[in-house]
Amino acid sequence: MVVIRTSRELALMKEACRISANALKLAGTAVQPGVSTLEIDNLVRKYIEKEGATPSFLGYGGFPGSACISVNNVVIHGIPSKKCILKEGDIVSVDVGAFIDGFHGDNAYTFPCGKISPEAQALLDATKESLYEGIKAALAGNRIGDIGSAVQKYVEDRSYSVVRDFVGHGVGAKLHEDPAVPNYGTPGRGVRLVPGMTIAIEPMVTAGDYHVKVLDDEWTTVTVDGSLAAHFEHSVAITADGPKILTIPD
Protein backbone atom coordinates (compact mmCIF):
# COMPACT_ATOMS: atom_id res chain seq x y z
CA MET A 1 0.00 0.00 0.00
CA VAL A 2 1.34 3.42 -0.97
CA VAL A 3 1.43 5.84 1.98
CA ILE A 4 0.75 9.55 1.56
CA ARG A 5 2.63 11.78 4.02
CA THR A 6 1.13 14.76 5.79
CA SER A 7 3.07 18.03 5.89
CA ARG A 8 3.99 17.26 9.51
CA GLU A 9 5.32 13.84 8.55
CA LEU A 10 7.32 15.31 5.68
CA ALA A 11 8.89 17.81 8.09
CA LEU A 12 9.95 14.96 10.39
CA MET A 13 11.29 12.94 7.47
CA LYS A 14 13.39 15.90 6.30
CA GLU A 15 15.50 15.58 9.46
CA ALA A 16 16.20 11.90 8.82
CA CYS A 17 17.13 12.79 5.25
CA ARG A 18 19.39 15.63 6.36
CA ILE A 19 21.30 13.31 8.68
CA SER A 20 21.53 10.64 5.97
CA ALA A 21 22.86 13.18 3.49
CA ASN A 22 25.44 14.55 5.91
CA ALA A 23 26.60 11.03 6.77
CA LEU A 24 27.01 10.26 3.07
CA LYS A 25 28.96 13.47 2.49
CA LEU A 26 31.24 12.60 5.42
CA ALA A 27 31.80 9.11 4.02
CA GLY A 28 32.88 10.64 0.73
CA THR A 29 35.64 12.65 2.40
CA ALA A 30 37.03 9.38 3.78
CA VAL A 31 37.24 7.61 0.41
CA GLN A 32 41.03 7.68 0.01
CA PRO A 33 43.69 5.14 -0.95
CA GLY A 34 44.75 3.07 2.08
CA VAL A 35 41.45 3.48 3.97
CA SER A 36 39.41 0.39 4.81
CA THR A 37 35.69 0.25 4.15
CA LEU A 38 35.20 -0.57 7.86
CA GLU A 39 36.83 2.75 8.80
CA ILE A 40 34.32 4.56 6.59
CA ASP A 41 31.47 2.59 8.12
CA ASN A 42 32.61 3.55 11.63
CA LEU A 43 32.63 7.25 10.66
CA VAL A 44 29.10 6.96 9.31
CA ARG A 45 27.81 5.22 12.43
CA LYS A 46 29.42 7.70 14.83
CA TYR A 47 28.01 10.69 12.97
CA ILE A 48 24.47 9.29 12.74
CA GLU A 49 24.43 8.35 16.41
CA LYS A 50 25.90 11.73 17.42
CA GLU A 51 22.88 13.33 15.72
CA GLY A 52 20.56 11.23 17.89
CA ALA A 53 19.55 8.95 15.03
CA THR A 54 20.01 5.25 14.30
CA PRO A 55 21.72 3.81 11.20
CA SER A 56 18.85 2.42 9.12
CA PHE A 57 20.90 -0.45 7.72
CA LEU A 58 22.57 -1.70 10.93
CA GLY A 59 20.95 -5.05 11.69
CA TYR A 60 18.40 -4.65 8.86
CA GLY A 61 17.72 -8.23 7.79
CA GLY A 62 20.90 -9.11 9.64
CA PHE A 63 23.14 -6.66 7.74
CA PRO A 64 26.26 -6.10 9.89
CA GLY A 65 27.20 -2.55 8.83
CA SER A 66 25.84 0.96 9.14
CA ALA A 67 26.51 1.62 5.44
CA CYS A 68 26.67 -0.53 2.33
CA ILE A 69 30.10 0.10 0.78
CA SER A 70 30.53 -1.43 -2.66
CA VAL A 71 33.79 -1.27 -4.62
CA ASN A 72 34.26 -1.51 -8.41
CA ASN A 73 32.23 -4.51 -9.69
CA VAL A 74 30.19 -4.71 -6.48
CA VAL A 75 26.85 -3.14 -7.37
CA ILE A 76 25.22 -2.87 -3.94
CA HIS A 77 25.20 -4.28 -0.39
CA GLY A 78 28.96 -4.48 0.06
CA ILE A 79 29.73 -5.40 3.68
CA PRO A 80 32.23 -3.04 5.36
CA SER A 81 35.46 -4.85 6.20
CA LYS A 82 38.86 -4.05 7.67
CA LYS A 83 40.28 -6.34 4.97
CA CYS A 84 38.85 -4.24 2.12
CA ILE A 85 41.49 -1.53 1.65
CA LEU A 86 40.75 1.09 -0.98
CA LYS A 87 43.32 1.77 -3.66
CA GLU A 88 43.92 4.48 -6.23
CA GLY A 89 41.50 4.14 -9.14
CA ASP A 90 38.70 2.36 -7.27
CA ILE A 91 35.12 3.56 -7.49
CA VAL A 92 33.30 3.28 -4.19
CA SER A 93 29.53 3.29 -3.78
CA VAL A 94 28.33 4.25 -0.31
CA ASP A 95 24.66 3.76 0.58
CA VAL A 96 23.52 5.31 3.87
CA GLY A 97 20.26 5.59 5.77
CA ALA A 98 19.31 7.23 9.07
CA PHE A 99 16.23 6.76 11.25
CA ILE A 100 14.92 9.40 13.66
CA ASP A 101 11.50 10.52 14.93
CA GLY A 102 9.81 7.61 13.18
CA PHE A 103 11.21 8.17 9.68
CA HIS A 104 14.08 7.06 7.46
CA GLY A 105 16.25 8.92 4.98
CA ASP A 106 18.09 6.94 2.31
CA ASN A 107 20.77 8.03 -0.19
CA ALA A 108 23.79 6.78 -2.09
CA TYR A 109 26.72 8.15 -4.10
CA THR A 110 29.61 6.53 -5.95
CA PHE A 111 32.88 8.26 -5.14
CA PRO A 112 36.19 8.14 -7.02
CA CYS A 113 39.17 6.98 -4.96
CA GLY A 114 42.00 9.22 -6.04
CA LYS A 115 42.48 9.45 -9.79
CA ILE A 116 40.19 7.10 -11.72
CA SER A 117 40.15 6.08 -15.37
CA PRO A 118 38.21 8.12 -17.93
CA GLU A 119 36.00 5.07 -18.48
CA ALA A 120 35.13 4.86 -14.79
CA GLN A 121 34.46 8.61 -14.63
CA ALA A 122 32.15 8.39 -17.62
CA LEU A 123 30.17 5.63 -15.89
CA LEU A 124 29.85 7.73 -12.72
CA ASP A 125 28.78 10.79 -14.68
CA ALA A 126 26.13 8.89 -16.65
CA THR A 127 24.72 7.17 -13.58
CA LYS A 128 24.52 10.39 -11.59
CA GLU A 129 22.83 12.23 -14.43
CA SER A 130 20.37 9.36 -14.94
CA LEU A 131 19.27 9.85 -11.32
CA TYR A 132 18.39 13.46 -12.05
CA GLU A 133 16.60 12.44 -15.25
CA GLY A 134 14.51 10.11 -13.14
CA ILE A 135 13.82 12.81 -10.56
CA LYS A 136 12.71 15.22 -13.31
CA ALA A 137 10.09 12.65 -14.33
CA ALA A 138 8.79 12.30 -10.74
CA LEU A 139 5.92 14.72 -11.32
CA ALA A 140 2.49 14.49 -9.73
CA GLY A 141 0.21 12.91 -12.33
CA ASN A 142 3.01 10.91 -13.94
CA ARG A 143 3.46 7.22 -13.26
CA ILE A 144 6.29 5.08 -11.90
CA GLY A 145 7.03 3.90 -15.44
CA ASP A 146 7.88 7.47 -16.45
CA ILE A 147 10.70 7.53 -13.89
CA GLY A 148 12.11 4.16 -14.92
CA SER A 149 11.85 4.98 -18.60
CA ALA A 150 13.73 8.26 -18.14
CA VAL A 151 16.56 6.51 -16.29
CA GLN A 152 16.73 3.61 -18.72
CA LYS A 153 16.78 5.77 -21.84
CA TYR A 154 19.57 7.99 -20.52
CA VAL A 155 21.68 5.00 -19.47
CA GLU A 156 21.14 2.84 -22.55
CA ASP A 157 21.67 5.76 -24.94
CA ARG A 158 25.22 5.77 -23.55
CA SER A 159 25.67 2.00 -24.00
CA TYR A 160 25.44 1.16 -20.29
CA SER A 161 22.98 -1.23 -18.62
CA VAL A 162 20.47 -0.79 -15.80
CA VAL A 163 20.26 -3.54 -13.18
CA ARG A 164 16.89 -5.35 -13.22
CA ASP A 165 17.11 -7.47 -10.06
CA PHE A 166 17.11 -4.53 -7.62
CA VAL A 167 15.00 -1.37 -7.76
CA GLY A 168 14.18 1.82 -5.91
CA HIS A 169 11.30 1.95 -3.45
CA GLY A 170 8.98 3.97 -1.29
CA VAL A 171 10.66 5.25 1.87
CA GLY A 172 9.32 6.74 5.07
CA ALA A 173 8.23 5.08 8.32
CA LYS A 174 9.79 1.92 6.87
CA LEU A 175 13.07 1.80 4.99
CA HIS A 176 11.42 -0.06 2.12
CA GLU A 177 7.78 0.68 1.30
CA ASP A 178 5.51 0.52 -1.72
CA PRO A 179 5.76 1.34 -4.53
CA ALA A 180 8.72 -0.37 -6.17
CA VAL A 181 10.59 2.14 -8.36
CA PRO A 182 12.41 0.26 -11.16
CA ASN A 183 15.14 1.94 -13.21
CA TYR A 184 13.48 0.69 -16.39
CA GLY A 185 9.92 0.79 -17.62
CA THR A 186 7.28 2.07 -19.99
CA PRO A 187 6.04 5.67 -19.88
CA GLY A 188 2.47 5.96 -18.64
CA ARG A 189 2.50 2.61 -16.84
CA GLY A 190 2.56 1.74 -13.15
CA VAL A 191 1.45 3.48 -9.97
CA ARG A 192 0.36 7.11 -10.40
CA LEU A 193 2.47 9.69 -8.56
CA VAL A 194 0.53 11.93 -6.17
CA PRO A 195 1.61 14.70 -3.77
CA GLY A 196 2.72 13.33 -0.41
CA MET A 197 4.42 10.21 -1.79
CA THR A 198 8.06 9.76 -0.76
CA ILE A 199 10.25 7.51 -2.88
CA ALA A 200 13.90 6.53 -3.17
CA ILE A 201 15.08 6.76 -6.77
CA GLU A 202 18.34 4.85 -7.18
CA PRO A 203 19.85 3.96 -10.55
CA MET A 204 22.23 0.99 -10.39
CA VAL A 205 24.18 0.98 -13.64
CA THR A 206 26.83 -1.32 -15.08
CA ALA A 207 29.45 -0.75 -17.73
CA GLY A 208 28.70 -4.18 -19.17
CA ASP A 209 25.78 -6.58 -18.95
CA TYR A 210 22.98 -5.96 -16.45
CA HIS A 211 23.04 -9.44 -14.89
CA VAL A 212 24.14 -9.61 -11.25
CA LYS A 213 24.65 -12.32 -8.65
CA VAL A 214 24.60 -12.37 -4.85
CA LEU A 215 27.69 -13.90 -3.21
CA ASP A 216 27.70 -16.55 -0.49
CA ASP A 217 27.51 -13.93 2.29
CA GLU A 218 23.93 -13.38 1.01
CA TRP A 219 24.50 -9.62 0.68
CA THR A 220 27.35 -8.65 -1.64
CA THR A 221 25.92 -8.23 -5.15
CA VAL A 222 28.35 -8.18 -8.08
CA THR A 223 28.17 -7.94 -11.85
CA VAL A 224 28.26 -11.40 -13.42
CA ASP A 225 30.67 -10.23 -16.14
CA GLY A 226 32.97 -8.40 -13.70
CA SER A 227 32.22 -4.98 -15.19
CA LEU A 228 32.26 -1.80 -13.11
CA ALA A 229 29.02 -0.64 -11.49
CA ALA A 230 27.83 2.68 -10.06
CA HIS A 231 24.91 3.59 -7.77
CA PHE A 232 23.37 6.98 -6.96
CA GLU A 233 20.25 7.61 -4.86
CA HIS A 234 18.09 10.37 -3.40
CA SER A 235 14.98 10.28 -1.26
CA VAL A 236 12.40 12.42 -3.07
CA ALA A 237 9.00 13.85 -2.13
CA ILE A 238 6.30 14.20 -4.78
CA THR A 239 4.71 17.65 -4.43
CA ALA A 240 2.21 19.74 -6.36
CA ASP A 241 5.13 22.01 -7.28
CA GLY A 242 7.32 19.23 -8.62
CA PRO A 243 9.73 16.69 -7.10
CA LYS A 244 11.63 17.81 -4.00
CA ILE A 245 14.96 16.15 -3.13
CA LEU A 246 14.98 15.50 0.62
CA THR A 247 18.50 14.10 1.04
CA ILE A 248 20.40 17.39 0.87
CA PRO A 249 23.42 17.84 3.18
CA ASP A 250 23.98 20.95 5.27
C-alpha distance (Angstrom), angle and dihedral (degrees) to the residues before:
residue distance angle dihedral
M1 . . .
V2 3.80 . .
V3 3.82 112.4 .
I4 3.80 121.9 -145.1
R5 3.81 114.3 -149.1
T6 3.77 124.6 -137.9
S7 3.80 119.2 -133.3
R8 3.81 88.5 -103.5
E9 3.80 91.6 52.9
L10 3.80 91.4 47.9
A11 3.81 89.7 52.7
L12 3.81 90.3 53.1
M13 3.79 91.8 46.3
K14 3.81 91.0 52.3
E15 3.81 89.3 66.5
A16 3.80 92.4 53.3
C17 3.79 88.7 48.4
R18 3.80 92.7 48.4
I19 3.80 91.1 53.3
S20 3.82 91.4 46.0
A21 3.79 91.0 50.5
N22 3.79 93.5 48.1
A23 3.81 91.0 48.5
L24 3.80 90.1 51.6
K25 3.80 92.0 48.7
L26 3.82 89.8 50.4
A27 3.80 90.7 50.0
G28 3.79 89.5 53.9
T29 3.80 92.2 57.2
A30 3.81 88.3 56.2
V31 3.81 95.7 53.4
Q32 3.81 98.0 107.5
P33 3.81 135.3 132.6
G34 3.82 110.8 -83.7
V35 3.82 95.6 26.2
S36 3.80 119.1 118.9
T37 3.78 121.4 -132.6
L38 3.82 88.1 -123.9
E39 3.82 89.9 60.2
I40 3.81 89.3 54.4
D41 3.79 90.6 47.8
N42 3.81 91.0 52.2
L43 3.82 90.6 52.4
V44 3.79 90.6 51.4
R45 3.80 93.4 49.0
K46 3.81 94.3 47.5
Y47 3.80 92.7 49.9
I48 3.81 94.9 47.4
E49 3.78 92.5 47.6
K50 3.82 91.8 45.7
E51 3.81 87.1 58.3
G52 3.80 90.0 55.1
A53 3.80 93.7 -107.1
T54 3.80 134.2 115.5
P55 3.82 125.1 -122.7
S56 3.80 104.1 -106.9
F57 3.79 94.3 -146.6
L58 3.82 99.8 46.3
G59 3.80 105.7 109.5
Y60 3.83 92.5 -6.4
G61 3.80 103.3 149.9
G62 3.78 86.0 -16.9
F63 3.82 95.8 -55.5
P64 3.83 107.0 160.4
G65 3.82 100.3 -151.2
S66 3.78 138.7 67.7
A67 3.82 91.0 -134.3
C68 3.78 134.9 28.5
I69 3.81 106.1 -124.4
S70 3.79 113.9 -170.9
V71 3.80 123.3 -177.0
N72 3.83 127.7 -155.9
N73 3.84 108.4 -47.5
V74 3.81 92.5 16.2
V75 3.80 104.6 102.6
I76 3.80 101.1 -170.4
H77 3.82 144.5 -23.4
G78 3.79 97.2 43.2
I79 3.81 109.0 172.3
P80 3.83 113.5 -128.5
S81 3.79 111.1 -114.3
K82 3.79 138.5 176.8
K83 3.81 86.2 -138.6
C84 3.82 93.5 59.5
I85 3.82 103.0 84.3
L86 3.79 116.3 -177.8
K87 3.77 118.8 -126.9
E88 3.79 135.8 -165.5
G89 3.80 110.9 -75.5
D90 3.81 97.7 25.9
I91 3.78 121.2 130.5
V92 3.79 112.5 -141.5
S93 3.79 124.9 -161.1
V94 3.80 114.4 -158.7
D95 3.81 119.1 -169.2
V96 3.81 116.0 -170.0
G97 3.78 136.2 178.3
A98 3.80 132.9 -179.2
F99 3.81 130.2 -163.8
I100 3.80 123.8 -154.8
D101 3.82 136.3 146.4
G102 3.78 91.1 7.2
F103 3.81 98.5 -53.0
H104 3.79 140.6 94.2
G105 3.78 132.3 -140.8
D106 3.80 118.8 -159.3
N107 3.82 130.7 -171.1
A108 3.78 142.7 148.6
Y109 3.80 139.8 -166.0
T110 3.79 133.8 -178.8
F111 3.79 111.2 -133.6
P112 3.80 129.0 -162.3
C113 3.81 114.9 -123.5
G114 3.77 104.5 -139.6
K115 3.79 114.5 -50.5
I116 3.80 113.0 -5.3
S117 3.79 131.4 -169.1
P118 3.81 120.6 -88.3
E119 3.81 87.9 -116.2
A120 3.80 92.0 55.5
Q121 3.81 91.6 46.1
A122 3.79 91.0 51.2
L123 3.82 90.0 52.9
L124 3.81 91.2 50.5
D125 3.79 92.2 47.6
A126 3.81 93.4 49.4
T127 3.80 93.8 46.6
K128 3.79 93.3 48.3
E129 3.78 92.5 48.1
S130 3.81 91.3 47.4
L131 3.81 87.9 58.6
Y132 3.79 90.3 57.2
E133 3.81 90.8 45.8
G134 3.78 87.4 55.5
I135 3.80 92.3 47.4
K136 3.82 90.9 50.8
A137 3.81 88.1 57.4
A138 3.84 92.6 50.8
L139 3.79 93.2 97.4
A140 3.79 125.6 146.1
G141 3.80 106.4 -99.5
N142 3.80 93.8 29.7
R143 3.78 121.8 102.0
I144 3.80 134.6 -122.2
G145 3.81 89.1 -103.9
D146 3.80 89.9 62.9
I147 3.81 90.2 61.0
G148 3.80 94.5 47.0
S149 3.78 92.7 45.0
A150 3.81 92.0 51.9
V151 3.81 91.8 51.2
Q152 3.79 94.2 44.0
K153 3.80 95.1 48.5
Y154 3.80 93.3 49.7
V155 3.81 92.3 47.9
E156 3.80 98.4 43.0
D157 3.81 93.0 44.5
R158 3.81 84.6 64.7
S159 3.82 93.6 48.4
Y160 3.81 95.5 -107.1
S161 3.81 127.1 123.1
V162 3.80 132.7 -124.1
V163 3.80 117.6 -136.8
R164 3.82 112.4 -114.7
D165 3.81 101.8 -170.5
F166 3.82 95.7 66.3
V167 3.80 128.1 41.7
G168 3.78 143.6 176.2
H169 3.79 120.8 -91.8
G170 3.75 149.5 -168.6
V171 3.80 112.8 -75.2
G172 3.79 132.9 -165.9
A173 3.81 130.7 88.9
K174 3.81 85.4 10.4
L175 3.78 124.8 41.7
H176 3.80 90.9 -128.3
E177 3.80 118.8 32.7
D178 3.78 137.6 153.5
P179 2.94 134.5 -45.2
A180 3.79 110.8 58.0
V181 3.82 109.5 -138.0
P182 3.83 109.4 -153.8
N183 3.80 121.4 -164.9
Y184 3.80 89.6 -131.7
G185 3.77 132.5 48.7
T186 3.77 151.0 111.2
P187 3.81 122.1 -70.0
G188 3.79 112.9 -110.4
R189 3.81 94.5 21.7
G190 3.79 131.4 108.3
V191 3.79 135.1 25.5
R192 3.81 115.2 -8.3
L193 3.81 115.4 -117.1
V194 3.81 114.8 -123.7
P195 3.82 132.5 177.5
G196 3.79 112.2 -84.8
M197 3.81 96.2 37.1
T198 3.81 115.2 125.0
I199 3.79 118.2 -159.2
A200 3.79 138.9 172.2
I201 3.79 110.8 -131.3
E202 3.81 109.6 -163.6
P203 3.79 123.4 167.2
M204 3.82 113.2 -157.1
V205 3.78 106.8 -165.5
T206 3.80 133.3 -178.0
A207 3.78 131.2 -158.2
G208 3.80 89.5 -138.2
D209 3.79 134.7 20.2
Y210 3.81 120.2 -10.4
H211 3.81 96.2 -128.4
V212 3.80 116.0 113.9
K213 3.80 136.7 -179.3
V214 3.80 133.9 -155.3
L215 3.81 115.1 -127.4
D216 3.79 126.2 -130.6
D217 3.82 92.5 -87.9
E218 3.85 84.4 70.1
W219 3.82 91.7 -127.6
T220 3.80 114.6 58.8
T221 3.81 108.1 90.2
V222 3.81 118.0 -163.9
T223 3.78 137.3 177.8
V224 3.80 110.7 -95.9
D225 3.81 91.9 -137.3
G226 3.82 94.0 46.4
S227 3.81 93.5 -115.5
L228 3.80 122.4 149.0
A229 3.80 118.9 -91.2
A230 3.80 134.0 -161.5
H231 3.81 132.4 -164.0
F232 3.81 130.5 -165.9
E233 3.82 126.5 174.3
H234 3.80 142.8 176.4
S235 3.78 131.9 -179.3
V236 3.80 105.9 -126.7
A237 3.81 134.3 -168.7
I238 3.80 119.9 -146.4
T239 3.82 108.4 -134.6
A240 3.79 136.5 172.7
D241 3.81 86.8 -110.2
G242 3.78 95.3 52.9
P243 3.82 135.5 -84.0
K244 3.80 116.5 -32.1
I245 3.81 119.8 -155.8
L246 3.81 107.8 -137.0
T247 3.81 100.2 -176.4
I248 3.80 98.0 77.3
P249 3.83 117.9 141.8
D250 3.79 123.1 -132.9
